[in-house]
Amino acid sequence: MKTRLPLILVLLIMTFGYTQNIPTVKVKDKPLGLTSLDIKVDVVGNIATTTYDMLFYNPTKNVLEGELSFPLGEGHDVSRFALDVNGKLREAVVVDKELGRIAFEQVVRRRVDPALLEKGTGNNYKARIYPIPATGHKRVVLAYEQELVYRKGDHFYNLPLGFKNVLEHFSLEITVFDQKSKPIIAEGQISGLEFSTWNKNYSTKVIKKNFKANKNILIKIPVPINSEKTLTYDNYFYIYKTLNPKKRLRAKPKDIALFWDASLSMKDRDIKKETEVLDNYFKHLNNVTVHYVSFSNVVIHDEQFEIVNGAWDDLRKVIIETIYDGGTNYDIIYNRKNNVDSKLLFSEGITSLSTTSLDLSKPLFIVNSLTKSNHSALNHLAESSNGAYLNLNTKSNEDVMASLKYENYKFLGYESQSKNLEVYPKAPVSVTNDFSISGKYLKNNETIRLNFGYGNQVQESIAISIDKSNNQSDQVRRIWAQKKLDHLEIDSKANKNQIKKHGVLYDLVSDYTSLIVLENVMDYITYRITPPDELKDEYNALLARIESEKSKRYESAHQGFLESPLMLNAGDETQFEMDSEIVEVEEMEVVGNVHQFGILASEVSDEVVETEDRAYIPSNNITRYEEQIPFVTIEKSPVFPGCQGNNEALKKCLSENVSNHVRDKFNLELANDLGLSGRQRVSVLFDITAEGEIGDIRVRSPHPDITDEIMRVIRLLPKMKPGEQRGKPVDVRYSLPIMFELKGERGSIAIDTSIVVSVIDYKKYSGKLEVRDRKVKAEYISQLKHANNKDEAYLLYLKQRNNYLDVPAYYIDVSNYFQNRFKDHKYSSIIASNIAETDFDNYELLKVYGYHLQENKYDGLALFIFKRILDLRPEDSQSYRDLALAYEAVGKCQRALDLYNDIITGKIYENAYRRIFKGVALIAENEIKHLIKKYRNDLDLSRVDKRLLDEVVYDVRVVVDWNHNDTDIDLHVIDPNLEECFYKHTSTNIGGHISPDMTQGFGPEEFTLINAIKGDYYIKIKYYGDRYQKEENPTFMKVTMYKNYGTKNEEKKITIIRLTKKDNEEMIAKLSI
């Protein structure tokens, strides 16, 4: 005889039994095999903490990189993350989100492999897992907390187990604390899994070998109606109470608006569950007018339907036939259908093209069937309108209908004699059949009174006495902290600073805090990140020693800062340039640079600042941009210790000593160990600063370890007497070509020691002057050409799309095709907006979309995208410039001016760990001057240095920037005289000038020319590469070309260009004067 499950359990399993997936590590979108799994579950009140201890196996002979990515459901929060580091489990610690990214990325640049777990949009969590050793294991520990579903006298806990393969080891331990009645395993019984009581708790544990865990487990935990639990810890308390409120019917609406989200991210919605909600609701309403609007980035369908006797076949057909495509924009429905009795919104709340703001003048009921969703925002919208958020993954049809039919029963506040209580949640808040509250600073043996009711009228008042000596649990502190965080994140941006402090203090992952694992204690010291317990003693001892050394260094004038362990760490990251083709340097070129306005970062702060070119923070002592041109001759050369004679003799002596130093110190055996056979070339640039120190070392080499070795050797050069120009010490830049060759076990190293002391004549460009045809020749475009009209082409695109869902280049190409072939804007805009919809947390993808919008003059939407990028990447100076340009494009010129000014003055570097890119500041000078000239009378210039009020006018100006971080692209411009202006030849005879070379970050680089001669100016780029090198995720570059910049006849053109590994060097545009 078969055992039948009670109907309520069947409904519960259907409702939420499969909503939460087990965390997995994927390598190239394929799950990595799991060999061992230990699961531990602790339940306190209505809070369950689930910990997965996982051992992944790499069967290949290669070291692999994987990604841990998983969305958590409503009320779920990550509470722990740990990895094995050098064979030992290393716990992650909570860190400010921006600092975590900076530390993570800078350590990665050093070829060390930390881990960073971040919370993204839709309660989605991601972490890079590396290294996963060849034919070896990687241990990952992850824990999350969740609120349990309560229904008809029971809590329900669901554990998803859907493994197809056999696990070598499996264990499961579940403990329900302070539980009076025995929990029941309602579904997914495992032999030996049986609860037993111990010290007011119930627990169970099983251990299995060679076990196939392929059935979900559903635990029913009896919680009688009108029961309550009270837990305390120190001065924190937690109360859980079940309720049985008297229900009050809502008035039936006669007129409703139904907004149906048809964006791409909704394509996997549970249409069956969602239409069942409508079916039940229309039966309840019987007769109602429905104003139906489907939307994505545009309104797709707008039609009125009359529902008679609950029949809605016509509307159902329209909904079932919905095509899901495009981004999500709530702005386009904000002012629609506001003269109705109530509104329904079917959406997951991830708005990729707008904020989540909606008109809340009428009750708003939000229905959602997806796990990856913006649950917090949806709850807040519904609560603020006196509606309800109906999460179909946690609510049954019965619960949903109750929320639609009955008024919201609410917690209205509390009464207590304690004046300093800090209690969460804050009233009023809707409740159903259970409620939990947590507070801080309650006096012992005090009674707190909880008030509930409808509207502002108290219907029920419950008094609960709290005795701190009973039911102690250290989890109460965390429960209170999480509830406070939930409250702060209702308005996350306004409470940003509070959230960061609160998250770090209470070890909570939030919108502005993350979990990080670093390899060694020096990394924690470098960024002042408190390490896990096992490293704290070493951390504190080293930190005390560093602080002591710092005090000593301040007492001696020129020593110290470069010797600081912090600066040495930063130097490793600062100077690294991407491996690239080596450009042969035929002579050792000496160039002296005028000091640019500003001061050295080391004079401002002893914190680590990663720099591009010379580290400086601009001040208001401003030099004109045109005066930044370096000298090509030096009056007095730097003097190597022991060198004597006239200037020529000193130069020769310097060259010989530097060359001999490199020959003596360079470890040729390293090249042999790396298998670098044959002739190898290395290009080195370094400064002998105005203080006589070695600085700004840049290396291009055939291998990262060679780069590190060369940098080590150059750093060992002794302090020298600085070079002079006009009687003042100046920085002198040297280029040092090195060539080494291995033959068998022996090797040789050659260094060119010649020095140029006069003006260097340029060589006329002799390459082909022809702009490359950049027509897309992809197969998907060829297929689209068979369509006779745009509607046929769109249907064909929908079929193609499944093969390119995560390929941004596909959406750009197809969008451009619709625009160019059919002159269509609707389909074109829908298709392109999928880039933002694909991953709203990927700033590099959003940059591509922002560039595309600017190219096509969608400046309003571009502004929203660049605001989002700044939210995601406040550590990148380029984010501020991008946003300033976007503000200027929509006429918000004061905001643009303030951002430009913050870049120039260095205000954006107030966080001392941010990388400084001085090239951005120099380019921003031109842009702020340009803005002031055009809109001077509309701007408040009180914060702007007077020297920036000078006009700037160029006959030709070209700016390039790109979307991928840590990418090296060089801008070259060839003038009509065939003189090529680029990073090695920065000034031309006709006055052309190239801004400082940007070898990291996103650019920009700029060419300017005040007085152009007639003829053609060819724009060329050299693309050395980036960390991607994938066809499906190429680097996109924005090229902005101006004629008559800063005049009334100004012409501007934006072009977006895709770069791939094969695009090493190419002519991308031509500008004719």
N, C-alpha and C positions, 0 to 999 in steps of 0.2 A: 504494500500500500504506500502510495506516494504521500509525503508530507507537504501540505499546502501552507504557503506563507500567508499570514494575515494580509488583507488588502492594503492596510496602511503601510506595511513594509514594502510591498510591491510598488506602491506609489512613491515611496521615499527613494527606493533604488533607482526608479526611472527619473526622479527629479534631480538628485544630486550625486548619485553613485559613481558617476564617471567624469566629474567635472575637474578634478585635480590630478594631473599627471605626475608620475614620479620623476624627479630630476634625472637628466641624462647628459652625458658629454658627447658632443657630435664632432666628428672630423670630416670636413668637407660635406656637411649636411647628412652624414651617415652616422648612426649611433655607434659608439664604441662599446665593445663587449664588457659585461659586468660579471665578475666571478664570485664576489663576496658581497653580502649585504646584511648589515645589522640595523634594525629599526627599533627605536625606543620612543614610546609615547607616554607623556605625563599629562593627566587631566586635573585641573584645579578649577572648580566651579564650572563655568561655561567656556573656559579657556583650555585648549589642548596644545601641547608642544610636541611636534614630531621631529625626531632626529634621524637622519639617514647617514650611516657610515658606510661608504661605498668603495670598492676596490675595482678599478677599471683595468682591463688588460689590453696591451698593444701587441698583436701577434706579428706585426711586420718587423723588418730589420732596420726600420728608420725611426728616428726620434720624431714624434708627432706633436702637433699643436691642436688642441680641441677647444670647443666653446661650451660652457655650461650656460644654457639658456632655458628659462622656464617662466611662464606666467603663473601668478598665484591668484586665487579667487578672492572674493569679497571678504574682508576681515582677516586675511592672511598676511603675515609679516615675517620676513626672514629675521632670525634671531642669532644665528651662528654660522660661521664659515671657517673651514680649516683645511689645510693641505699638507702633504708630507713634503718637507724641505730637507734635502740631504739625509733622507731616511728617517726623519723625526717629524711628528705631527706639529705643525705651527698654526696656532690660532690667529685668525684675523682680528684686527682691532678697528673700531669705528674711527673715521677720520672725516674732516670737512671734505665735501665732495670735490671741490676745486683743487685743494691741496693734494687729495688722493690721486687725481688725474695727473697733476704736475709731477708728483713723486713717481708714479707708475711709469709715465712716458719717459722721464729723464733716466730712470734706472734701466728701462728697456733699451734706450739708446746706447747704454753702456754694455749691451749684450748680456745683461743679467735679467733674470726672469721672475718678476714678482707676480702677484695676482690681485685683481681689483674686482670686487663684486658691487655692481651699481644697480640701483632701482631706477627703472625707466617708466615711460608712459604706459598706462594700462596695468600697473602693478607687475611689470615684466622685469625679471632680473637676469643679468648677463655677467659672465666672467670668462676671461681667457685662461685656459689651463695648459701650462707648458713648464717644463718638458714632460712628455709622456714617454718614458724610455723604451727603446727598441726591445721587443720580446720581454717586456717588463710591465710592472703594475704602477698605477697612480692612485693614491688614496685621497678621497675627497669626502669631507664631512659637511653636511648642511642641515640646518634646523629651521623650522618655521612655526609660528604660532597662529592659531585660528580660533574664532568664536564658533561654538557648536550650535547646530540647529536644534531648536526645542519644539517639540510637537506632541500635544496630548499626553503630557506626563512623562516624557522621555527626552533625553539628549541623544543625538545620533552622531557617531564619529565614523567617517568613511576612510578606509585606507586603500588607495589604489595599488593593485599589484597585477600587472598585465605582462609578465615576462614570458616570452616564447621559448627561451632557452633555459636549460638547467643551470642552477647556481651551485657552485661547489660548496658554498657555505651560506646559510641563511639563518638569521635569528630575529625574533620579535618579542619585545617586552612591553607590556602595557600596564600602567599603574593609574588608578583613579583614586585621588586623595579625598579623605573625609567623606566617604560614600557610605550611606546607610544600607542601601539595597544592592544586591548582587547584579553587576552588569551582565548582559546577555549577548552572545555572539549570534546575531540575527542572520548573517549571510557570510559565506566563505569560510566555513569551519575548517581548521587545521588540526590534525591529530595531536592531542596533548595541550591544546590551547583551551584552558579552563580557568576561570577566575576563582581565587581563594582570598579570604579576608586576612588582614594583618594590620593591627594597630589602627583601627578605624579606616583603613585603606583596603582597596581590592586590587590585586595584581595577578598577572599571568605571564609566563615566558616559555617559549619553545626554541629549540636549536635543531636545525636540520642539515644534513649533508646530501649533496647531489639532489637538490630539491627544485621542483618547477613551481614557482610562485606565480600562478596565472589566474588567480581568482581574487577579486576585490573582497575586502573584509568590512562588514558593517556591524558596528557595536551599538547596542541599545543600552543606555544608562538611565535607569529609572530615577525620575525626579518628581516627587508628588506635587500636585497642585497646591499652591499656597505655602510651599516650603521655602526655606531661606538658608543661606550659608554666609558666615562671616569669617574672614581671615584677616590677620594683622601681621605686621612686621615693623618693628621699631615704631616710628610715628605714622606709618601708612596703614590704611585699612581698605578692605574690599568687601562689598556686599553683593550677593546674588539673590534675587527674589523672583519666584514665579508669580504670575498674575492671572486673574480671571475677570477681566473688565466686562462691565455691561455694555453691549454694543449699541451704537446709535446710527441709524441709517442716514446716508447722504441723500439729498434731493437728486432725482434722476435728471441728467442733462437732456435738453431737447436738441441742442446744437453742439457738435464737438468737432475739433480739428484733429486730424490724424496725420502726423509727420512721419514718413517712412524713410529711414536712412538707407540710401542705395549706393553708398560709397564702396570702394573695392574691399575695404577691411570687413565689410558685412557679408561677404560672399559665402562664408561658412556658418552663417547663423542657423539656428534650429528652426526652420520655417514651420515645421509641424507644431512645435510648442507655441510659437508666437501666434499662429493662426487659430490655435485652440483657445488662446486668451480672447481673441476677438470674437470667436464663435460664442463663447460663454457670455461675454459682456453684451453682445448685441441681443442675445436671447433675454438677458436680464432687462435691457433697455426697451426691447420690443420695437418701438418706433423712434427713430432718431435721424437727424440730418448729419451727414459726415462730409467734412471738407477735407479731401484727401490731397496731400502734397508729398511727392517723393522727390528726393534731392540728393546731390552729392556735393560737388563744387558749384553746381548750377541747379536750378529747379528743373526737374525732368518731367514731372507729370502733375497737373493741377486740375482737379475735377471734383464736382459735388455729387454725392450719392445719397439717395433716400433709402433708409433701411426700414422695411415694413414687416411687422410680425417676426423680427429677428432674422429675416432672409437677407443675405449680403453676397450673393453669387457673383454679381458683376464686379464688385469691389475685390472680392477674393481673386477673381481671374486676373485683374490688373496687378495685384500684389504678387501672385505666383509667377507672373511673366516678367517681373522686374529684372533688369540687367544691372549688375553691380560693377560700377566703374567710377573712377575719379576719387579725389580727396573729399574731406568732410568740412563743410562750411556752415556753421550755425547762423552766421550773420544773415544769410539769405532767407531764413525763415523767422527771424526775430520779430519783424513787424507784420507777419502774415497771419490772417485768420484770428485776430485778437478779440473780435466781437462774438465770441462763442461762450458756452457755459463751462466747458473744460477742454483740456488738450491731452492727446496721447502722443508720446514720442517713442518710436521703436529705434533704439540706437545704443551703441556701446560706449558713447561719450568720448571717444578719442578724436578730437577735432584737429585735424592736421592743417586747416587753413583759416582758423579763427579761434577765438576764446570760446569757453563753454557757456557764455552768457546767453540767456533766453528771457523772453517776456514772462514774468511770473505773476501777472495780474489775475490769472485764473488758475484753478488747480491743474497741476501738470503731473500726469502719470507716465512714468518712464519704464518701458518694458525692454528687457535685454536677456539674450540667451547665450552670450559669449563669455568665456572665462577672462580673456585678456580685455579688460575694460577699465574705464575710469570710474570705478565704483564710488569713490569719495565725492567726486564732482556731481555725479548723477544723484546721489543721496541728498546732497546739499540743495541742488536745484528743486528736487521734488519736495523736500522738507520746507523750503522757503516759500513754496506756493500752496502749501496745505494739500499737496498731492501725495504720491507715494512712489518709491523706487521698487520695481518688481523684478528682482533677479530670479529668472526662471531656473537657475542652477541650484538655488537654495529654497525656493518656495514652490509648493504644490499648487495645482489649479485652485484648490479650496482656499489656500492662503491668498492667492492673487485676487480671487473674486471677493474675499473679505475686505481687502484693501480698497477695491474699487467701489464696493457697496456701502461700506461703513466709514464713519468719520474717524480721524486719527485720534487714538487715545494717547495722551502725552504725559511725560514726566514734567511737572511744572515747577519743581524746585525742592529745597529742603529747609528744615528748621533745625538750628543747633545753638547751644550756648557758647560754643567755640567761635570766636570772632575771626580767627586767622585761617579757617578751613579753606583748602584749595581742592575743590571737588570737580570730577569729570565723569560723565558728560555734563556740559552746561545746559541748563533748561532754557527754553522748552525743547523737547525732543520726543519724537513719536516712539511708542513702544507697542509691543503686541502681547504675547503671553508670558514673556519673561523680561528681566531687566537687571543690569549690573551697574554698579557705581563704585568708584574708588576715590579716596581722598587722602589728604595729608594734613598733619598737625591737629588731629583729634585728641582730645583729652581722654584719659582712661576712665572706663566705666561710665561713659556718657551715652546719652540716647540721641540718635539722629532721627528726624521725622521726614519721610519722603512723601511728597504730594503728587497726586495724579489726577487727571481729569480731561475734559473737553474744552477747547478754546482757552479761556482764562479762568474757568470755574473748576475748583477742586472738587472732585467726586469721591476721592479715596485718599486717606492719609494713613501711612504705615510707620509705626515707631519701632526702631531697632536699637537694642542696647549692644554696646561693643566693649568687650573685656579683652584688653591687650595680652593678658596672660594665657588666653585660650587660642587654639588653632593658629599657631605661628607658621608662616610660610614666607621664605625669602623671595618668592615669585611675586608677592604682592607689590613690592617696590617697582618691579618691571611693568606689571599690569597698570599701575597708576601712571607711570611714565608714558606708556603706549597710549593710554586714553588722552593724556594731555597732548601728545603729539598729534593724535587724530584731530583734536580740536584746533590746534595751530595750523594744520594743513588744510583746513577749510578755506583759509585765505593764505595760501602758501607764500606768495610773493611778498605780501605785507609783513609776514612774520618770519621772513628768511633768516635774519640774524638770531632770533629766538630759537628757531628750529635747529640751526647749526649748533648752538651752545647746548641746547637740551639733548640733541642726539648724541653728541660726544660725551656729555656728562653721564647719560644713562645707557650708553652702548646701543643706540637704536639706529637702524637704517631708515633713511627718510629721503625726501626730495632733495635734500642738501647735504646728506652724509652718506658715506659708503663704508664697505669693509675692505681692508687692505692687508695683504701678506707681503712682507719684504724679506729679503734673503739674509741680511746680516744686520747687526746692531748699528753699524755706522750709517746705514740707510735711514734708520729711525732717527738717529741723532741729526743727520743732515737736515731733515724736514721737521724736526721737533715733534715727531709722532710718538706718543707713548706706546711702547711695545707690549706684547703679551707678557704674562707673568714670568715665563721662563727666561726672558731677556732683561727684566727690569733691573736686577742688581748690576749687571754689566753695563746697562744703559746709564744708570745713575752715576756709576763710578767714572765712566768715560766722559759723561757730560760735565761732571765736577772738574775733571782734569782739563777739559777744553776751556771751561770758564776761567780756570786758574791761569792757563796759558794765555788766554785772551788779555787778561789783566796785565800780564808781563809784556805782551806785545805792544800795548798802548804806550808803554814807557820807552820803547825804542822806535825811532822815527820811521825808517823805511823798511823795516823788517816785517815779518810776521804775517801780514794778511795773506800773502801768496803761500805761506807755509801752513796756513790753517787747514786742517783736514776737510773742513767744509768746502773751501775754495778748490782744493785738489779734486774733490768729488765733482764739483761743478765743472771744473775744467775738462774732465773727461767727457762730459756730455756736451759742453759748450762747443768744443772744437771739432767734434765729429762731423765729417761730411760724408755724404753717401758715396758708396763705391761707384765709380763712373769711368768713362774713357779718360785716359791720361793725356793731357795736352802737353806736347813737347815744348819745354822752355829752353830757348837756345842760348840765353844769356842771363846772368844774374843781375836783375834790374833793381836799382835802388831808387826808392821814391819817398820823399818826405811829405807828411801830411800836416796841414795847418790844424792846430787844435780847434775842434768844432765847439759850438756853444754847448755849455753843460759841464758837468763834473763827473769824475769816475764813480761808478757804483760803490766801489770800496770805501769812498769817502762818506757815503750816505749811510750804509748799513753793513753789518757784518753777516747778514743773511746771504744765502746762495741766490745769485741771480744768473740765470743762463742767458747768454747774450749772443746776438748775431752781430759780427764785426765788433767794434769796440763797445764795451759795456758803458753806457752813460745814461744819466737821467737828465733830460733837458731842463734848463732853467730859463729865466727871462733875459739872460745875457745873449741876445740872438745875433748871429752873423748872417748876412744875406746868403741865400742859397748859391748864388753865382760864385761866392768866395770859397766854396767847399772844394774847389779843384786842387788836386795835389800838385806839388812841384815835381818837375822831372829831373832837377839837379839839386844837390845838397851842398851848401856852402862848407860845412864841416861834417865829415863822416863820423859815425860812432866809432869809439876807440876800444878795441879789444885789449884786455889787460896785457901789458908787456910790449904793445906795439908803439913804435916811435917814428918820427919823420914828418914829411909834409903830407898834405891831404891825400895825394895819390898813393903815397907809401902806406898811409894808414888804411886806405881802402883795400889795397892789395893784401896787406897783413891780416886785415879782418877776414877777407875771403878765404885766405889760406888756412887761418886758424879754425874758422867755422867748418870748412871742408874736412880738415884733419880730424876735428872733433867728431864729426859724423862718421868718418871712416873707422875711427878707433872705438866708438861706442856702439855702433849699429851691430846687432846680433844677426849675422848671416845664417846661423844655424836655424833660426826661427823660420826663415824662408824655406830652408830645406825640409824642416818638419811639416811645413804647410804644403809641400809638394809643388812649389812654384818654380818649375824648371824653366831654363832659358832666360832670355833677357827680359827684365822687368823694369818699368819706369814708375817713378814716384814724383809728384809735384808738391812742393812745400811752399807755403807763404807764412811769414811770421813778421812781427814787429819788434824792433828795439825801441822801447818807449822813451818818452821824454824823461823818465826816471832812470833809464838805463836797464830796465828789466826786459825780459822776453815776454811777449804777449801776443794774443790773437793768432794762435797757431792754427793753420788750416792745412789739411793733407788730403790729397787724392792718391789712392794707392790700389793695388790689385787685390787687397784683402784687409778686412778690419783689424786683424792682429798686427799687420804691417803698419797700419795707421797708428795704432796704439804705441808700437815700438818707436816709430819716427817721432811721435809727440814726446815720448819719454826722453829720447836723446836730445831733442831741441830744448826741452825744459832744463836740461843739465848745463846748458851754456852759462858761463859766468855773467855776473853783472858788469855792465860796461859804462863808459862815459858816453852820455847821449849825444846824438848829432845835433847840429845847430843850424838855424836859418834865421837871418836877420838878427843875429845875436841872441836868439832865444832857443832853448831846448825844444825839439820837435820829435814826433814819432817818425821812425823810418821803417818802411816796409821792404822786405826782401823776398824775392822769389828764388827758390833753390831747387834746380832740377837734379834728381838723383837717378842713377841707373845702376842696377846690380844684375849680375849674371851668375848662375850656378852651373858648374860643370863637374859632374860626379859629386864628390864630397867637398870639393873646394869651390870657392866663389871669389868674385871680385866686385868692387864697388867703384863707380866713377861719378865725379861731381864736377860740373862746369863752374869754374871760379871767376869768370870774367864779369866785369862790372861796367854798366853803361853810365856815363857821367854827363852826357849831353842829351839834347832833345832827341827822342827816338822817332825817326821817320816812319810813317805808316806804309804798309804795303797795299797797293791797290787790290781790291777784291777781284779775284779772277774766276770765281765760281759762276754757276748758271743763275741768271736773274729771271726766274720764272716762278710765279705763285702756283703752288700745288693745287690741282683740282681735288676738292674735298667732297665730292659727291659720294653719298653713302651707297655702297655696292652690296649690302647685306642681302641674304636670300629673302628675308621677310619683306623687304621693300620691293624686290622683284615680284613677289607674289601679289602684293597690293596693287601693282600696276595692271593686273588683269581685271580689276574691278571697273565697272563702267561709270559709277557715280559714288558719291561719298557714303551713302547708306550701305551699298554693297561692300565698299572698302571697310566700313566699320564692323560689319558682321564678320568679315574675314579676319580683321584684327582681333576680334573677340576669340576666335578659334586659335589664332597664333599665340595669344597672350599667355596661355597656360604654360608655355615653354620658356617664357621670359619674365615671369612674375617679379623676380628680384634683380632684374638687369636694368639699371637706370638709363643706359644708352639706348635701349630699345624704345622706351617711352619718348625720349627726346627725338629720335629719328622718325618715329611714326607720327608724332605730333607735328614735326616740321613738314613731313610729307603731306598731311592733310591740309596744312596751311598753304603750302606752295602749289600743290596740285589742284585742290578744290577751292582755295581761298576761303576755307572754312575756319571759323573761330570756336564754335561750340565743341565739336568733337576734338579739335586740337587742344583746347584748354582742359577738357576732361582727361584726355590721355596723359598729358604732361603732368597733371596734378597727382597722378599715381606715384610719382617719385616721392612726394611728401608722405603719402599714405603708406608706402612700403615700410618705412622705418622713421618715425617722427623724432627719434632720438639720435639719428645719424647726421651729424652736422655737415659731413662732407657731401652726403647726398642732397641735403637741403641747400648747400651752396650751389650745386648744379642747377637745382630748380630755381633758386633766386637769380642766377645768371640768366637762365632762360626767360624768366619773367621780365627782367630788365631789357633784354634784347628785344622783346616783343612789346615793350612799353606798358606792361601790367604793373605799374609802379606801386599802386596801393597794396596789392597782394605781396609784392616783393618786400615792402616794408615789414609786413607781418613776419615773413620768413626770416629776414635778417634780425629782427627782434628775437625770434626764437633761437637763432644761432648764437646771439650774444648770451642768452640765458644758458645755453648749453656749454659755451666756451668763453667765459669772461676772462680766462687767462691768456687769450690770444689777442694781441694788439690789433690784428687784422679785423677781428670781429667788430671793433669800435669804428674803424674806418668804413667797413662795409655798411654799417648802420647809418653812419653820417651821410654817406652818398645816397642811401635810400630815403632818409629824411629830406635831403635837399631836393630829390626828384619829385616829392609830393608837396613841396612848398613849405615844409616845416623847418625853416632855415635857422631859427634860433637853436633848435635842438641839434641841428647839424653842426652849427658853429661851436656849441659847447663840447660836443664830442671831439671835433678836430682839435680844439684847444686843450682838452684833457690828454690827447695823444702827444701834442707838442710839449706841454709842460711836464709831462711824466706822471700826471695824476693817476692814470690807469695802471701804473706800476706800484701803487701803494702796497699791494701784496708783494713783498720783497722776493717771493719765489718765482714770480712770473718772468718769462723770457723777454728780454728787451731786444727789439728789432729797430735799430735807429733809422733804417731805410724807410720805415713806415712814417716816422716823424717828419723826415725831410720831404716826403711826398705830400703829407698832410699840410705842410706849410704852403705849398702851391695851391692846394685845394681850399684852405681857409682864406687865402688872399683872393682867390677867384670868387668865393662866396661873398666876401665883404664888398668887393667891387660891384657886384650885381645887386646886392640887397642892403647896402650900408644903412640906408634910412630906416630899415625895418628891424635892425639888430641892436641888441644891447652889447656894446663892445667894451664894457668896463673891466672885464676880466682878461681882455686880450692885450698882449704886449704891443706897444705902438709900432714897433718895427714890422709887425705883421699887417699893418694897414697899408703898406706899399702895394702898388698895383703889380700884377704879374701878367705878362702878355707873351705868348709864344706863337710863332707861326706854325710850329708842329709840336704836338705832344702825344706820346704813345705810352699807355700804361697796361701792363699785363699782371694778372693775378690768377691763382688757380685754387682748386678745391681740395686737393689732397695735402695733408700735413707732411712735413719732413720730405719735401720734394725739391729737387734742384733743377731749375730751368733758367737758362741765361737768355736775356733779351739782346738781340743784335739789330742795329739799324744801319743800312748801307745807303749813303747819300749819293746824289748825282755825280760827285767826283770819285765815286767808288771807294770812299773812305768808310771803313767799318767801325762803328762805335759799339763797344761792348766792355765787359768787366776788366779786360786787360788793356784796353785803349779807351779810357773813359771820356776823353775830350777830343773833339775833332777840330780841324782848321777853320771850318765855317761856324764853329760855336756849338755844335751838338754836344750833349752831355748825358751820360748814363748814371743813374743813381747807384748806390752801393749794392754789390752782388748779394742776393738773398739765397743762401744755399739751404735754408731750413724754413719751416713754416709754410705759408701760402703765398709768398711774395708780399707786396707788389714790387715790380721793377718799373722804372720810368725812363723814357728818353725825352729830352726837351731841346728845342732849337728856337732861339729868339728871332734871328733873321735868316729865313730860308732862301736858298737859291732855287731857281726854277728847275724842274726836273722830277724824276721819280725817286721816291724813298722806299726802299724795300725793307720789310720787317721780317726778321728771321729769328727763330728760336732754336736753342740747343737744349734738348731734353735728356738729362742724364739718367732719369728714372726716379722711382719712388718705391715704397715698401709693398706696393700691390702687384704691379706688372701682370695684371689679369685682364684678358680681353673683355670680360663681362663687367669690369669695374675700372674703366680707364680714368686717367686724369683729364679733367676738363679745365680749359684755360679761357678766361675772359680777356679779350683784347679790346681796349677802348682807345680809339684814335680821334684826335682833335686836329682841326685846322683853325687857325686864327683864335686860339684859346685865349679867353679873357676879353674878347672884342664883341661888338654887336653882330659881326658876321661869323660868329663861331659855328663850326660844323662838328657834329659828334656822331660817331658810329660805333656800336658795340657788336662784336662778333664772338661767338662761342666756338671754340675749337677743341676737338677731342684728340688726345695724345695717347699713343701706345708705345710699346717697347721698340717698334720698328721706326717710330717717328724721331729717330735720334737727332737729326738736324734737318730743318726744312724752312722754306720760305712760306710764310703764312699770309702775308698781305702786302699790298702796295698802296702808297699814298702819293698822289700827284699834286704838285704845286705849279 
